[in-house]
Amino acid sequence: MALVVQKYGGTSVGDLERIANVAKRVIRTKVAGNDVVVVLSAMSGETDRLIRLALQAAGEPNPREYDSLISTGEQVTVTLLAIMLNGMGFPAKSFLGFQVRVLTDQAFNKARIMSIDTERIRDGLNKGMIAVVAGFQGVDAENNITTLGRGGSDTSAVALAAALKADVCDIYTDVDGVYTTDPNICSNARRLDRITYDEMLEMARAGAKVLQPRSVELAKKFNVPVYVKSSFSDEGGTLVTREEKDMEKEVVAGVTYDRDQAKITIVHVPDRPGVAARLFTPLSEHNIIVDMIIQNASVQGHTDLTFTVSRKDLREATRIIADVVKEVGAEKLEIDDNVAKVSIIGVGMISHSGVAARMFDTLAREGINIMMISTSEIKVSCVVEAKYTELAVTVLHDAFRSDKES
């Protein structure tokens, strides 16, 4: 008998018919002799609808009340699935975040999981029940409802799998695995049978929407095997796992893009110790993630400093930075939200030279200007004009995957 955690996204539970299909898949896993914990997102579009309501009620909703509202979508799906499973003769019990006691910090809308009390879930499993848990939500030390940010149900599922020491965590979505790039852009994109945690983490951070980055971080930390599968087919699937000696190290495993980018430049910044900390500390205190940072060479004691944030954080980041810019004596702020990030990722980069040069040459031959560059051992990212996103992805995929797939 195995302990299996299954997570189903919003499209998988978009209506009663699809929830019934999920119920059949869950029952099949249970009948095979496994203990099953199911983690659900809200119905597709429901969280966005709740967000719109909150913004209509107030331009800047109170964060505590905002989380209480947008967490309600998951309550609907978990109770509906539990009702269906019970009606089909398979005992099931639904749990919300506070009932499991998914304890988080107090960063509303971006909360991080601190611990999970698995006692109630284990008690239900020991009684032969199927546990159906609301993803995306938790509770802080003061019993306020918190949410984990976009894609938070992935994080909920992997965190539960780690806490329960599950044998596997299956992430069911509307695609049948992880692809070399977005198949909606590149017709020759190919599904990967397996991918390392490090590659998947970089792909997720760089814009791939299949898994939430924090869920991959947890999977790697606790060595949770994650299988990305389709809710609508038994074909395909991609295993996300640790790197093994017999795994082929492709130079580039995938090409990703992220349109959720905005570029902020602080012009004529005094180049002295402590200024960078003074600029970025307030952003950190407001849980705003800064992605890429570039500082130009100092000229006569001043420099320009450019960084990127998520578009959804641009307004708040600009407000925070504007006050600090005046305090440190910088000249002005320049904002550009018409940008995108394209990235190439692969563990094979570590042992191959010239990968970055090939990427830059490929973009240059298409007349695509590079605004910013960021590198790691297994990733190279470039910020380009948003209008070139699809072209950049296509030519990079052709440049790095054609040999592999010919």
C-alpha positions in Angstrom: 0.0 0.0 0.0 1.3 3.4 -1.0 0.3 6.9 0.3 -0.5 9.0 -2.7 -1.1 12.8 -2.7 -3.1 14.0 -5.8 -3.5 17.6 -6.7 -6.1 18.8 -9.2 -6.0 22.3 -10.7 -8.9 24.6 -11.5 -9.6 23.3 -15.0 -9.8 19.8 -13.6 -12.6 20.8 -11.2 -14.2 23.5 -13.4 -17.8 22.0 -13.2 -19.7 19.1 -11.6 -18.9 16.8 -14.6 -15.2 17.4 -14.2 -15.3 17.0 -10.4 -17.1 13.7 -11.1 -14.2 12.6 -13.4 -11.8 13.5 -10.6 -13.8 11.4 -8.2 -13.5 8.4 -10.5 -9.8 8.9 -10.8 -9.4 9.1 -7.0 -11.6 6.0 -6.5 -9.4 4.1 -9.0 -6.3 5.0 -7.0 -8.1 4.0 -3.8 -9.3 0.7 -5.2 -5.7 -0.1 -6.2 -5.0 -0.4 -2.5 -3.5 3.1 -1.8 -4.2 5.7 0.9 -5.2 8.9 -0.9 -5.0 12.5 0.0 -6.5 14.9 -2.6 -5.7 18.6 -2.8 -7.9 20.8 -4.9 -7.8 24.3 -6.3 -10.9 26.5 -6.8 -13.0 26.1 -10.0 -11.2 27.7 -13.0 -11.9 31.4 -13.0 -13.4 31.5 -9.5 -10.4 33.0 -7.7 -10.2 35.7 -10.4 -13.9 36.4 -9.9 -13.4 36.8 -6.2 -10.4 39.1 -6.7 -12.5 41.3 -9.0 -15.2 41.6 -6.3 -12.7 42.6 -3.7 -11.2 45.3 -6.0 -14.7 46.6 -6.7 -15.5 46.7 -3.0 -12.3 48.7 -2.3 -9.4 49.9 -4.5 -6.9 48.5 -1.9 -8.7 45.8 0.1 -7.6 45.0 3.6 -5.2 42.2 3.2 -6.7 40.0 6.0 -10.2 40.3 4.6 -8.9 39.9 1.0 -7.4 36.5 1.9 -10.6 35.4 3.7 -12.6 36.1 0.6 -10.3 34.6 -2.1 -9.8 31.4 -0.1 -13.5 30.5 -0.3 -13.3 29.0 -3.8 -11.4 25.9 -2.5 -14.0 25.3 0.2 -16.6 24.8 -2.6 -14.5 22.2 -4.6 -13.3 20.1 -1.6 -16.8 19.8 -0.2 -18.3 18.9 -3.6 -15.8 16.2 -4.2 -16.2 14.8 -0.7 -20.0 14.8 -1.2 -19.6 12.9 -4.5 -17.1 10.4 -3.1 -19.4 9.6 -0.2 -22.3 9.3 -2.6 -20.3 6.8 -4.6 -19.8 4.6 -1.5 -16.2 5.8 -0.7 -16.0 7.5 2.7 -14.3 10.9 2.4 -13.8 13.9 4.6 -13.0 17.5 3.5 -10.5 19.7 5.3 -9.9 23.4 5.1 -6.5 24.9 5.8 -7.3 25.8 9.4 -8.8 22.4 10.1 -5.6 20.6 9.0 -3.7 23.4 10.7 -1.5 24.4 7.8 0.4 27.0 9.8 1.8 29.9 7.9 3.5 33.3 8.5 1.4 36.5 8.4 2.3 37.6 4.8 -1.2 37.8 3.5 -1.6 36.7 -0.2 2.0 35.5 -0.1 2.1 33.4 3.0 4.8 30.7 3.5 4.1 27.4 5.2 5.8 27.0 8.5 4.4 23.6 9.6 1.6 21.1 9.0 -0.3 19.1 11.6 -1.1 15.8 9.9 -2.9 14.2 12.9 -6.4 14.7 11.6 -5.6 13.6 8.1 -3.8 10.5 9.4 -6.7 9.7 11.6 -9.1 9.8 8.6 -6.7 7.7 6.5 -6.5 5.1 9.3 -10.3 4.8 9.3 -10.2 4.1 5.5 -11.3 7.6 4.5 -10.1 9.6 1.5 -8.9 13.0 2.7 -9.8 16.0 0.5 -7.8 19.1 1.4 -8.3 22.7 0.3 -5.2 23.9 -1.4 -3.9 27.5 -1.5 -4.9 28.3 2.1 -3.5 28.2 5.6 -3.8 29.9 8.9 -1.4 32.1 10.9 -0.6 32.0 14.6 -3.5 34.3 15.3 -6.0 32.1 13.4 -6.3 34.5 10.5 -6.9 32.8 7.1 -4.0 33.2 4.8 -3.3 32.4 1.1 -0.1 31.1 -0.5 -0.1 33.2 -3.7 -0.8 32.2 -7.3 -0.3 28.5 -7.8 -0.4 27.9 -4.1 -2.3 24.6 -4.4 0.8 23.1 -5.9 2.7 24.2 -2.8 0.0 22.8 -0.5 0.1 19.4 -2.2 3.9 19.0 -2.1 4.1 20.3 1.5 1.4 17.8 2.5 3.3 15.0 0.7 6.4 16.0 2.6 4.7 16.2 5.9 2.9 12.8 5.4 6.0 11.2 3.9 3.9 10.2 0.9 5.3 7.9 -1.7 4.5 10.2 -4.6 2.8 13.5 -5.3 0.7 13.5 -8.6 0.0 17.0 -9.9 -3.0 16.8 -12.4 -3.4 19.7 -14.7 -4.7 20.5 -18.2 -1.4 19.4 -19.9 0.1 16.0 -20.0 3.5 16.9 -18.6 6.4 19.3 -18.8 7.4 20.4 -22.3 10.6 21.7 -23.8 8.7 25.0 -24.4 5.2 26.2 -24.7 3.5 24.1 -27.3 1.1 26.9 -28.0 4.1 28.9 -29.4 6.3 26.1 -30.7 4.6 23.3 -32.7 7.7 21.1 -32.3 7.8 21.4 -28.5 8.2 17.9 -26.9 7.2 16.4 -23.7 10.0 15.4 -21.3 9.7 12.0 -19.6 11.7 13.3 -16.6 13.3 16.4 -15.5 15.5 17.3 -12.5 14.3 19.4 -9.6 16.9 22.0 -10.4 15.8 22.3 -14.1 12.1 22.3 -13.1 12.8 25.0 -10.5 14.6 27.2 -12.9 11.9 26.7 -15.5 9.2 27.5 -13.0 11.0 30.7 -11.9 11.6 31.7 -15.4 7.9 31.6 -16.4 6.9 28.0 -17.0 3.3 27.7 -15.6 3.2 23.9 -15.1 4.4 24.0 -11.4 4.7 26.8 -8.8 8.3 27.5 -8.0 7.9 27.1 -4.2 6.3 23.6 -4.7 9.5 22.5 -6.6 11.7 24.0 -3.8 9.8 21.9 -1.3 9.9 18.8 -3.5 13.7 19.1 -3.8 14.2 19.8 -0.1 12.2 16.8 1.1 12.9 14.6 -1.9 9.3 14.2 -2.9 8.8 12.5 -6.3 6.4 14.7 -8.3 4.6 13.4 -11.3 2.9 16.0 -13.7 0.0 14.4 -15.4 -3.1 15.3 -17.4 -6.5 15.2 -15.7 -8.1 14.3 -19.1 -5.9 11.5 -20.3 -3.9 8.6 -18.9 -1.2 9.2 -21.5 2.1 11.0 -21.0 3.4 12.5 -17.8 6.7 13.9 -16.6 8.5 12.8 -13.5 10.3 15.6 -11.5 13.0 14.0 -9.5 16.6 14.3 -8.2 19.4 14.1 -10.7 20.6 10.5 -11.2 23.8 9.3 -12.7 22.1 7.6 -15.6 20.1 10.6 -16.6 21.1 12.2 -19.9 22.4 15.7 -19.3 20.9 17.7 -22.2 22.7 21.0 -22.8 19.3 22.8 -22.9 16.2 20.9 -21.5 13.8 23.7 -22.1 13.0 27.3 -23.2 10.7 29.4 -21.1 9.2 32.9 -21.1 7.6 35.2 -18.6 5.5 38.2 -19.6 4.8 39.0 -16.0 7.8 41.3 -15.8 8.3 45.0 -15.2 11.7 46.9 -15.3 12.5 49.7 -12.9 15.6 51.8 -13.4 16.9 54.2 -10.8 19.0 56.9 -12.6 22.1 58.6 -11.2 22.3 56.7 -7.9 25.1 57.8 -5.5 27.7 55.0 -5.6 28.5 54.5 -2.0 28.2 51.6 0.6 24.7 51.0 1.9 22.7 52.6 -0.9 21.7 49.3 -2.5 20.6 47.9 0.8 18.6 51.1 1.5 16.8 50.6 -1.8 16.0 46.9 -1.7 15.3 46.4 2.0 11.9 48.1 1.9 10.9 45.9 -1.0 11.9 42.8 0.9 9.9 44.0 4.0 6.8 44.2 1.8 7.4 40.7 0.4 8.1 42.0 -3.2 10.4 39.6 -5.0 13.1 41.2 -7.1 14.2 39.1 -9.9 17.1 40.4 -12.0 19.4 43.3 -10.9 22.0 45.1 -13.0 24.2 48.0 -11.8 26.2 50.0 -14.3 29.9 51.0 -13.8 30.3 54.0 -11.6 31.0 57.3 -13.4 32.0 60.3 -11.2 30.6 58.7 -8.1 27.1 57.8 -9.6 25.6 54.8 -11.3 22.3 53.5 -12.8 20.6 50.6 -11.1 18.0 48.4 -13.0 15.9 45.6 -11.6 12.8 43.6 -12.4 9.7 42.8 -10.4 6.3 41.1 -11.2 3.9 43.4 -13.0 1.4 42.9 -10.3 3.9 44.3 -7.8 4.9 47.3 -10.0 2.6 49.8 -8.5 3.6 49.1 -4.9 7.2 48.7 -5.7 7.3 52.1 -7.5 5.6 53.8 -4.5 8.1 52.3 -2.1 11.1 53.0 -4.2 10.0 56.6 -5.0 10.4 57.7 -1.4 13.8 56.0 -1.0 15.1 57.6 -4.3 14.6 61.0 -2.8 16.3 60.0 0.5 19.4 58.7 -1.2 19.7 61.5 -3.7 19.1 59.6 -6.9 17.9 61.6 -10.0 14.7 59.8 -11.1 12.8 56.6 -11.7 12.2 55.1 -15.1 9.5 52.4 -15.5 9.0 49.9 -18.4 6.3 47.3 -18.2 6.5 46.4 -21.9 9.2 43.7 -21.3 9.4 39.9 -21.1 12.0 37.4 -19.9 13.1 34.5 -22.0 15.3 31.8 -20.6 17.2 28.6 -21.6 17.6 25.9 -18.9 19.5 22.7 -18.7 21.9 20.9 -16.3 24.1 20.1 -19.3 25.2 23.8 -19.4 27.6 23.2 -16.5 29.9 21.1 -18.8 29.4 23.0 -22.1 31.0 26.3 -23.0 29.5 28.8 -25.5 25.9 28.3 -24.5 25.3 31.9 -23.6 27.1 33.2 -26.7 24.9 30.9 -28.9 21.8 32.3 -27.2 22.9 35.9 -27.7 23.9 35.3 -31.4 20.5 33.6 -32.0 18.6 36.6 -30.7 20.9 39.1 -32.5 20.3 37.4 -35.9 16.6 38.1 -35.4 17.2 41.8 -34.4 16.1 41.2 -30.8 17.8 43.6 -28.4 18.8 42.3 -25.0 18.1 44.7 -22.1 19.3 42.6 -19.2 21.1 39.3 -18.7 21.1 36.9 -15.7 23.0 33.6 -15.5 23.3 30.6 -13.2 25.0 27.3 -13.7 22.0 25.9 -15.5 20.1 29.0 -16.8 20.6 32.0 -18.9 17.8 34.7 -18.9 17.4 37.8 -21.1 15.0 40.6 -20.8 13.7 41.7 -24.2 10.8 43.8 -25.6 7.5 42.1 -25.0 6.6 42.1 -28.7 9.5 39.8 -29.4 8.5 37.1 -26.9 7.1 34.5 -29.2 9.8 35.0 -31.8 12.6 34.7 -29.2 11.1 31.5 -27.8 10.7 29.9 -31.2 14.2 30.7 -32.5 15.9 29.7 -29.2 14.0 26.4 -29.2 15.0 25.7 -32.8 18.6 26.6 -32.0 19.1 24.4 -29.0 16.6 21.5 -29.5 16.9 20.8 -33.2 19.9 18.5 -32.9 18.3 16.6 -30.1 15.0 16.0 -32.0 16.3 15.4 -35.5 
